Amino acid sequence: MAFTEQGVAMLSSVLRSTKAVKINIEIMRAFVYYRQILLQNQDLYKKITQLDEKINNVFQHLLNKIETKRQKTEPVGYRIKTKNDNS
């Protein structure tokens, strides 16, 4: 799992220990550094953006497959026959 910059900022409001504050500051600095590198190198930015889109498409495809499988799955267990049940 990865944190977004906003997620780290939200985490900072919950964790208040000295160590947690220092770690959150370093993570935020890493985000700033990453953004500066991307702004300086537009080709790298384009490649990362394309890769991100591909990854999102793969995950969306997998989630759709899981949801389709979940909808097709029969419930597990015994069925109690009723008077109106023909099976």
URLIN-V716023 format. One record per backbone hydrogen bond with DSSP energy under -1.0 kcal/mol. NH is the residue of the N-H (numbers start at 1). CO is the residue of the C=O. Records with the same first field share a line. If there is no record, write none. Layout:
BEGIN
NH: CO / CO
END
This chain:
BEGIN
8: 4
9: 5
10: 6
11: 7
12: 8
15: 11
21: 17
22: 18
23: 19
24: 20
25: 21
26: 22
27: 23
28: 24
29: 25
30: 26
31: 27
32: 28
33: 29
34: 30
35: 31
36: 32
37: 33
38: 34
39: 35
40: 36
41: 37
45: 41
46: 42
47: 43
48: 44
49: 45
50: 46
51: 47
52: 48
53: 49
54: 50
55: 51
56: 52
57: 53
58: 54
59: 55
60: 56
61: 57
62: 58
63: 59
64: 60
65: 61
66: 62
67: 63
68: 64
69: 65
70: 66
71: 67
72: 68
73: 69
85: 82
END
